[in-house]
Amino acid sequence: MSTGEQNDDIDSAPDMMNRSVIRAMTLLSKVGNYPDGVTATELASEVGLARPTVFRLLLSLSYAGFLVKNDGAFTLGWEIARLGRRADPHRVIAAQVQVTVDQLALELNETVGYAVVTSPTTFDLVAEAHSTHLLSPNKDYIGEDIPLHASATGKILLAGLEDEQLGTLLATPLEQFTRYTITEPEQLKFELAEISARGYAILDGELEEGLYAVAVPVMDTSDNVIGVLSTSGLDQRMKAAHIQTFIEPLRTAATNLTEILYRHQT
């Protein structure tokens, strides 16, 4: 969409709507695309509005706490974070999910996470619990963008796609994170077929060397994937145990989560 078209969209809002509010919200959304900050001049060029108008709206948003101005650049403010937490669509069930995740992490003594499937190709990690091991990957992935092809959770989603959907995704080169990352489409397709057949996914050093993970789908009562439950830890420790040591507890917990989440949704 060109800047002229964007400007037309803003100015063609119905009369009952306040154009200044719409412009301000448009700018606020655009600022979210620039985590390191963006200037009024840059935004004015992007949305096709006059710089003085953009600058005035950005200052107003800063005064209200929605933006922060630093050295001429604007970033999202704390008020956005506060409202975002309250608007979290998963917060109602988060406590129930966390109980299951905590119990499973205690049983397996490895990191456990639950991700909500938000679309056929996107997910949101909403709950996580860590192990007590001193030697353990301790990165918190909640809120992070996790690649589909280099995560056990992502592979579960990819394995459920139709051939046409998968082909579209694989038309774009796959990013390599370690020497073990699968970037060859045909090799990835072969692994996804195995995942689909056995019902669980494995990650072995493909996102971070030394990181091993196992994931299973969480289904609704119509067998649609609504989430993914995973456990992860150091590769040497986890690979020394039989895979069923993780699969069976994960599947049991996944069944429990299905009951909890479906009961909540109904």
C-alpha positions as CSV (number, residue, x, y, z in Angstrom):
1,M,0.0,0.0,0.0
2,S,1.4,3.4,-0.9
3,T,1.6,6.3,1.5
4,G,-1.1,8.1,-0.5
5,E,-3.4,5.1,-0.2
6,Q,-2.7,5.0,3.6
7,N,-3.5,8.7,3.9
8,D,-6.7,8.1,1.9
9,D,-7.7,5.3,4.3
10,I,-7.2,7.5,7.3
11,D,-9.1,10.5,5.9
12,S,-11.9,8.4,4.5
13,A,-13.0,7.3,8.0
14,P,-16.8,7.6,8.6
15,D,-17.9,11.0,9.9
16,M,-18.9,9.5,13.3
17,M,-15.2,8.6,13.9
18,N,-12.6,11.1,15.1
19,R,-9.9,11.3,12.5
20,S,-7.3,12.5,15.0
21,V,-7.9,9.5,17.1
22,I,-7.6,7.2,14.1
23,R,-4.4,8.9,13.0
24,A,-3.0,8.6,16.5
25,M,-3.8,4.9,16.8
26,T,-2.4,4.3,13.3
27,L,0.9,6.0,14.4
28,L,0.9,4.0,17.6
29,S,0.7,0.8,15.7
30,K,3.4,1.9,13.3
31,V,5.8,2.7,16.2
32,G,5.4,-0.9,17.4
33,N,7.2,-2.0,14.3
34,Y,10.3,-0.1,15.4
35,P,11.6,-1.5,18.8
36,D,14.7,0.7,18.5
37,G,12.7,3.9,17.9
38,V,11.4,5.9,14.9
39,T,11.3,9.6,14.2
40,A,8.3,11.8,13.4
41,T,9.9,12.5,10.0
42,E,10.2,8.8,9.2
43,L,6.6,8.0,10.3
44,A,5.2,11.0,8.4
45,S,6.8,9.6,5.2
46,E,5.4,6.2,5.9
47,V,1.8,7.2,6.6
48,G,1.6,10.1,4.2
49,L,0.8,12.8,6.8
50,A,2.5,16.2,7.4
51,R,5.4,16.0,9.8
52,P,4.0,18.7,12.1
53,T,0.7,16.7,12.4
54,V,2.6,13.5,13.1
55,F,4.9,15.2,15.7
56,R,1.9,16.7,17.5
57,L,0.1,13.4,17.7
58,L,3.3,11.5,18.9
59,L,3.9,14.1,21.6
60,S,0.3,13.7,22.8
61,L,0.7,9.9,23.0
62,S,4.0,10.4,24.9
63,Y,2.2,12.7,27.4
64,A,-0.4,10.0,28.0
65,G,2.3,7.4,28.5
66,F,1.7,5.4,25.4
67,L,5.1,6.4,23.9
68,V,8.5,7.4,25.1
69,K,10.5,10.2,23.3
70,N,14.3,9.8,23.5
71,D,16.7,11.9,21.4
72,G,14.0,12.6,18.8
73,A,12.9,9.0,18.4
74,F,9.7,7.4,19.7
75,T,9.3,4.0,21.2
76,L,6.3,2.2,22.9
77,G,5.7,3.3,26.5
78,W,4.9,1.5,29.7
79,E,1.2,2.3,29.4
80,I,1.1,0.0,26.3
81,A,2.8,-2.8,28.3
82,R,0.3,-2.3,31.2
83,L,-2.7,-2.5,28.9
84,G,-1.2,-5.3,27.0
85,R,-1.0,-7.5,30.1
86,R,-4.6,-6.7,30.9
87,A,-5.7,-7.5,27.3
88,D,-3.9,-10.8,27.2
89,P,-6.5,-13.3,25.9
90,H,-4.7,-16.2,27.6
91,R,-4.5,-14.7,31.1
92,V,-7.8,-16.3,32.3
93,I,-6.5,-19.8,31.7
94,A,-2.8,-19.1,32.4
95,A,-3.0,-20.0,36.1
96,Q,-4.6,-23.3,35.3
97,V,-2.1,-24.1,32.6
98,Q,0.8,-23.0,34.9
99,V,-0.2,-25.6,37.5
100,T,0.1,-28.4,35.0
101,V,3.3,-27.0,33.6
102,D,4.8,-26.7,37.1
103,Q,3.8,-30.3,38.0
104,L,5.3,-31.7,34.8
105,A,8.6,-29.7,35.3
106,L,8.8,-31.2,38.8
107,E,8.1,-34.7,37.5
108,L,10.6,-34.5,34.6
109,N,13.1,-32.1,36.3
110,E,13.5,-30.4,32.9
111,T,12.1,-27.1,31.6
112,V,8.5,-27.4,30.5
113,G,6.5,-24.9,28.4
114,Y,3.0,-24.6,27.0
115,A,2.2,-22.7,23.8
116,V,-1.2,-21.6,22.6
117,V,-1.7,-22.1,18.8
118,T,-3.0,-18.8,17.5
119,S,-3.1,-19.7,13.8
120,P,-2.0,-22.6,11.6
121,T,1.5,-21.2,11.6
122,T,1.8,-19.1,14.8
123,F,1.9,-19.8,18.5
124,D,2.3,-17.9,21.7
125,L,4.3,-19.4,24.6
126,V,2.2,-18.5,27.6
127,A,3.6,-20.7,30.5
128,E,7.0,-22.0,31.4
129,A,8.6,-23.7,34.4
130,H,12.3,-24.5,34.8
131,S,14.2,-27.5,36.2
132,T,16.4,-27.6,39.3
133,H,19.5,-28.6,37.3
134,L,22.5,-26.3,37.7
135,L,23.6,-27.2,34.2
136,S,20.5,-26.3,32.2
137,P,19.5,-23.9,29.4
138,N,17.9,-21.0,31.3
139,K,16.8,-18.7,28.5
140,D,13.1,-17.7,28.9
141,Y,11.4,-17.9,25.6
142,I,8.1,-16.3,26.6
143,G,7.4,-13.4,24.3
144,E,10.2,-14.4,21.9
145,D,9.7,-15.0,18.2
146,I,10.5,-18.7,17.9
147,P,11.2,-20.1,14.4
148,L,8.8,-22.9,13.3
149,H,11.5,-25.0,11.6
150,A,13.9,-24.7,14.5
151,S,11.7,-25.5,17.4
152,A,9.9,-28.6,18.6
153,T,6.7,-26.6,19.0
154,G,6.9,-25.1,15.5
155,K,7.5,-28.5,14.0
156,I,4.2,-29.8,15.5
157,L,2.4,-26.9,13.6
158,L,4.3,-27.5,10.4
159,A,3.5,-31.2,10.5
160,G,-0.2,-30.4,10.5
161,L,-0.2,-28.2,7.4
162,E,-1.5,-29.1,4.0
163,D,1.1,-29.6,1.3
164,E,0.2,-26.4,-0.4
165,Q,0.5,-24.3,2.8
166,L,3.8,-26.0,3.6
167,G,5.1,-25.4,0.1
168,T,4.4,-21.7,0.4
169,L,6.3,-21.5,3.6
170,L,9.2,-23.4,2.4
171,A,9.5,-21.3,-0.7
172,T,11.3,-18.8,1.5
173,P,14.9,-19.8,2.5
174,L,15.0,-21.2,6.0
175,E,17.3,-19.4,8.5
176,Q,20.2,-21.4,9.9
177,F,20.8,-20.9,13.6
178,T,23.3,-23.7,14.3
179,R,25.2,-26.3,12.2
180,Y,22.3,-28.7,13.0
181,T,19.4,-26.5,11.8
182,I,17.5,-28.1,9.0
183,T,17.3,-25.7,6.1
184,E,16.8,-28.1,3.2
185,P,13.1,-28.2,2.4
186,E,13.0,-31.9,1.4
187,Q,14.8,-32.9,4.5
188,L,12.4,-30.9,6.7
189,K,9.4,-32.4,4.8
190,F,10.7,-35.9,5.6
191,E,11.0,-35.1,9.3
192,L,7.6,-33.6,9.4
193,A,6.1,-36.7,7.9
194,E,7.7,-38.7,10.7
195,I,6.3,-36.3,13.3
196,S,2.9,-36.6,11.8
197,A,3.1,-40.4,12.0
198,R,4.5,-40.8,15.5
199,G,2.7,-37.8,17.1
200,Y,5.6,-35.9,18.7
201,A,8.5,-33.7,17.6
202,I,12.1,-33.6,18.6
203,L,14.5,-30.7,18.5
204,D,18.2,-31.6,18.7
205,G,20.6,-28.6,18.7
206,E,18.8,-26.9,15.8
207,L,18.0,-23.6,17.6
208,E,20.9,-23.6,20.1
209,E,23.6,-26.2,20.3
210,G,23.2,-28.3,23.3
211,L,19.5,-27.7,23.5
212,Y,17.2,-30.7,23.2
213,A,13.4,-30.6,23.2
214,V,10.4,-32.9,22.9
215,A,6.9,-31.6,22.1
216,V,3.4,-33.1,21.8
217,P,0.2,-31.5,20.6
218,V,-2.7,-30.6,22.8
219,M,-6.0,-31.2,21.1
220,D,-9.6,-30.1,21.6
221,T,-12.5,-32.5,21.5
222,S,-12.6,-32.3,17.7
223,D,-8.9,-33.3,17.4
224,N,-7.8,-29.8,16.4
225,V,-4.4,-28.7,17.7
226,I,-5.1,-25.9,20.2
227,G,-1.7,-25.9,21.9
228,V,1.7,-27.6,22.2
229,L,3.3,-28.9,25.4
230,S,7.1,-29.3,25.4
231,T,10.0,-30.2,27.6
232,S,13.6,-29.1,27.0
233,G,17.1,-29.4,28.6
234,L,20.7,-30.3,27.9
235,D,21.0,-32.7,25.0
236,Q,23.4,-35.1,26.7
237,R,21.2,-35.5,29.8
238,M,17.9,-35.9,28.0
239,K,19.3,-38.2,25.2
240,A,20.7,-40.5,27.9
241,A,17.1,-41.3,29.0
242,H,14.6,-43.3,26.9
243,I,12.4,-41.0,24.8
244,Q,9.3,-42.5,26.4
245,T,10.5,-41.1,29.7
246,F,9.3,-37.8,28.3
247,I,6.6,-38.8,25.8
248,E,4.3,-40.5,28.2
249,P,4.2,-37.8,30.9
250,L,3.8,-35.1,28.2
251,R,0.9,-37.0,26.6
252,T,-0.8,-37.5,30.0
253,A,-0.4,-33.8,30.8
254,A,-1.6,-32.9,27.3
255,T,-4.8,-34.9,27.9
256,N,-5.3,-33.1,31.2
257,L,-4.8,-29.7,29.5
258,T,-7.4,-30.6,26.9
259,E,-9.9,-31.2,29.6
260,I,-9.0,-27.9,31.4
261,L,-9.0,-25.7,28.3
262,Y,-12.0,-27.2,26.7
263,R,-14.0,-27.0,29.9
264,H,-13.0,-23.3,30.1
265,Q,-13.9,-22.6,26.5
266,T,-17.3,-24.1,26.8
